């Protein structure tokens, strides 16, 4: 499917368009030729051009977009606002050319179409957001021996469905991260859940790395492979740009403690009451 970002007339300064084009590798930047001011379609008859046959996003930087925002929403046309002077009602706004990345455009497209966002690819694994349709496979994963020894079990099905819907909306939708499902590239099988969560530590909300791999897939290095990719994203300036990431594990979970050390985490504190070890990994710090 073609991935096209439509530039509306006079929406973005030309020099910004050039900078954006140089950065994007998965999206094409194209112009809508027969538009007038901020209207990308000109008439309702033209809305069929945006019926999902192509993967299209509109971007508009007009300062007074109320007239068109409702039009885009009515026809479910994914779009985002651009620039510090934007005053429309777009769900997403890119303040400058540096904010318009392939991941940003993928995110806007996925959110408008209620699609799970694929976050990472490694040589053997793929991480993507969960959907309600994934739950039967997730229950199968949690049913393997030893899976709930160190992690909480799932809720009963109907409650888990509601929890998952809220999680998609509030974690993925608001924070842009969470626990992701991990799939084996060679087979497509669900092998685990790995990602970033919010956790209250010392009275502050901190970002914590969490991981769970199904017992049939242990000792293959899958957790290490995906955690390394996630940490790279967490610390990258064009990712989450975090200064540190926390990791909590029970004191008797030896495999988890070995993984924490392998990933470069350092023990910060031990809570004997909760039987937990707290680790931190800092950006650009080797110890």
C-alpha positions in Angstrom: 0.0 0.0 0.0 1.3 3.4 -0.9 1.9 5.7 2.0 1.4 9.4 1.1 1.5 12.5 3.1 -0.6 15.2 1.4 0.7 18.7 1.8 -2.1 21.2 1.6 -1.5 24.5 -0.1 0.5 27.0 2.0 0.4 24.6 5.0 4.2 24.2 5.4 7.1 26.5 4.4 8.9 25.1 1.3 12.2 24.8 3.2 10.4 22.6 5.8 9.0 20.4 3.1 12.5 19.8 1.7 13.8 18.9 5.2 10.9 16.5 5.8 11.4 14.8 2.4 15.0 14.1 3.3 14.1 12.4 6.6 11.2 10.2 5.5 12.0 6.7 4.2 8.5 5.1 4.3 6.2 7.9 3.3 6.0 9.9 0.1 5.4 13.6 0.3 3.0 14.8 -2.4 0.9 17.9 -3.1 -2.8 18.1 -3.9 -2.9 20.1 -7.1 -6.4 21.4 -7.3 -7.0 22.8 -3.9 -8.0 26.2 -2.8 -6.5 27.6 0.4 -6.9 25.0 3.1 -9.5 22.7 1.5 -7.7 19.6 0.2 -10.7 18.2 -1.6 -12.7 21.1 -2.9 -16.0 19.3 -2.8 -17.6 16.3 -1.1 -17.5 14.4 -4.3 -13.7 14.3 -4.0 -13.8 12.5 -0.7 -13.7 9.2 -2.4 -10.0 9.8 -3.1 -9.4 9.2 0.6 -11.5 6.0 1.1 -8.5 3.9 2.4 -7.4 2.5 -0.9 -4.2 4.5 -0.3 -2.6 5.1 3.0 -3.0 8.8 3.1 -2.5 11.5 5.7 -3.3 15.2 5.3 -1.2 17.9 7.0 -2.5 21.4 7.5 -0.9 24.4 9.1 -3.6 27.0 8.5 -4.3 29.1 11.5 -8.1 28.9 11.2 -9.0 25.3 10.4 -12.3 24.9 12.3 -14.3 24.8 9.0 -12.3 21.9 7.6 -11.5 19.9 10.8 -15.1 18.8 11.1 -15.1 17.9 7.4 -12.0 15.6 7.8 -13.5 14.0 10.8 -16.9 13.4 9.1 -15.2 11.5 6.3 -12.6 9.8 8.6 -9.7 11.4 6.8 -6.6 11.1 8.9 -4.8 14.4 9.3 -2.6 16.4 11.7 -1.9 20.0 12.3 1.5 21.6 11.7 3.4 24.5 13.3 3.3 26.5 16.5 0.6 28.8 15.1 -1.8 25.9 14.3 -5.2 26.6 16.0 -7.4 23.7 14.6 -8.8 20.7 16.4 -6.5 18.0 15.0 -5.8 15.1 17.4 -2.1 15.3 16.6 0.1 18.4 15.9 3.7 18.5 14.7 5.3 21.7 15.9 8.2 21.7 13.4 9.8 19.7 10.6 11.8 17.6 13.0 8.6 16.2 14.5 7.4 14.7 11.2 9.0 11.3 11.2 7.9 8.0 9.7 7.0 6.8 13.2 4.9 9.9 13.8 3.0 9.4 10.6 2.5 5.7 11.2 1.1 6.6 14.7 -1.4 9.1 13.4 -2.5 6.7 10.7 -2.9 3.8 13.1 -4.8 5.9 15.7 -7.3 7.2 13.2 -8.0 3.7 11.9 -8.0 1.9 15.2 -5.1 -0.3 14.1 -2.3 -1.7 16.2 1.0 0.0 15.7 4.0 -2.2 14.9 6.8 -0.8 17.0 10.0 -2.7 16.4 11.5 -5.3 14.1 14.6 -7.3 15.1 16.3 -10.1 13.1 14.0 -12.7 14.7 11.1 -10.8 16.4 8.4 -8.2 15.8 6.8 -6.1 18.6 3.4 -4.6 18.1 0.5 -3.2 20.1 -2.1 -5.6 21.5 -5.7 -5.9 20.2 -8.7 -7.6 21.7 -8.5 -10.2 19.0 -5.1 -11.2 20.4 -6.5 -12.3 23.8 -7.1 -16.0 23.0 -3.5 -16.4 22.0 -2.4 -14.5 25.1 -4.4 -16.9 27.3 -2.6 -19.8 25.6 0.7 -18.2 26.4 -0.1 -17.7 30.0 -1.2 -21.3 30.3 2.3 -22.7 29.8 4.0 -24.1 32.9 5.8 -21.6 35.1 4.3 -18.5 33.4 2.6 -17.0 36.5 5.3 -17.8 39.0 6.7 -14.2 38.7 3.9 -12.4 36.9 0.3 -11.8 37.7 -2.3 -14.0 35.8 -4.8 -12.5 33.4 -8.3 -11.6 34.5 -11.3 -13.6 33.6 -12.0 -13.1 29.9 -14.7 -10.4 29.9 -12.8 -8.3 32.4 -9.6 -8.8 30.4 -11.4 -7.5 27.3 -12.4 -4.3 29.1 -9.0 -3.9 30.6 -7.4 -4.3 27.2 -9.6 -1.7 25.6 -8.8 0.8 28.3 -5.1 -0.1 28.0 -5.1 0.6 24.3 -6.8 4.0 24.8 -4.9 5.2 27.9 -1.4 3.7 27.6 -0.8 3.5 23.8 -3.1 6.4 23.0 -1.8 8.8 25.6 1.8 7.8 26.4 2.7 6.2 23.1 4.3 3.2 24.9 3.2 0.2 27.0 3.7 -3.6 27.0 3.8 -4.9 23.4 3.2 -8.4 22.0 6.2 -10.1 20.7 6.0 -12.4 17.7 8.4 -14.8 16.1 9.2 -13.6 12.5 9.8 -17.1 11.2 6.5 -18.6 12.4 4.3 -15.7 13.4 3.8 -17.3 16.8 3.2 -15.1 19.9 6.2 -15.6 22.2 5.8 -13.0 24.9 5.0 -9.5 26.1 7.8 -6.9 26.5 7.7 -3.2 26.8 7.6 -0.1 29.0 5.2 0.6 31.8 4.6 3.4 34.3 5.3 2.6 37.9 5.3 4.6 41.1 8.8 4.6 42.7 9.7 6.8 45.6 6.6 8.8 45.0 7.3 9.5 41.4 6.0 8.0 38.1 8.9 6.3 36.4 9.2 4.3 33.2 9.9 0.6 33.9 11.0 -2.1 31.5 8.9 -5.3 31.8 9.3 -8.6 30.0 7.6 -12.0 29.9 8.5 -14.8 27.4 6.6 -18.0 27.1 8.3 -21.1 28.6 8.5 -22.9 25.2 10.7 -20.0 23.9 13.1 -19.7 26.9 16.9 -19.9 26.4 16.7 -18.5 22.9 17.8 -15.0 23.7 14.5 -13.5 22.7 14.1 -11.3 25.8 17.6 -9.9 25.4 17.1 -9.2 21.7 13.8 -7.3 22.1 14.7 -5.5 25.3 17.9 -4.1 23.7 15.7 -2.7 20.8 13.2 -1.2 23.2 15.9 0.4 25.4 17.5 1.9 22.3 14.2 3.5 21.5 13.7 4.6 25.1 16.9 6.5 25.2 17.0 7.8 21.6 16.5 11.5 21.0 14.0 10.7 18.2 12.4 8.1 20.5 11.2 8.7 24.1 14.4 10.6 25.0 14.4 9.2 28.5 17.3 9.8 31.0 16.8 6.5 32.8 14.7 3.3 32.8 13.8 1.3 35.9 13.5 -2.5 36.2 12.0 -4.3 39.2 12.3 -8.0 39.8 11.8 -10.4 42.7 15.0 -11.2 44.6 14.6 -15.0 43.9 14.0 -14.6 40.1 17.5 -15.5 39.0 16.8 -15.5 35.2 15.4 -12.0 35.4 18.3 -10.8 37.5 20.8 -12.2 35.0 18.9 -10.5 32.2 19.0 -7.1 34.1 22.8 -7.4 34.4 23.2 -8.4 30.8 21.2 -5.4 29.6 23.4 -3.0 31.6 21.1 -2.3 34.6 22.7 -1.7 38.0 21.2 -2.6 41.3 19.9 0.5 43.1 18.0 -0.8 46.1 16.5 -3.9 47.7 13.2 -4.0 49.5 13.1 -6.9 51.8 9.5 -6.3 52.8 8.3 -6.7 49.1 11.1 -9.1 48.2 12.0 -6.8 45.2 15.2 -5.6 43.7 15.2 -2.2 42.0 17.6 -1.6 39.1 18.2 1.4 36.9 19.9 1.9 33.5 20.9 5.4 32.6 21.4 6.9 29.1 25.1 7.4 28.3 26.2 6.0 31.6 28.3 2.8 31.8 28.1 2.3 35.5 
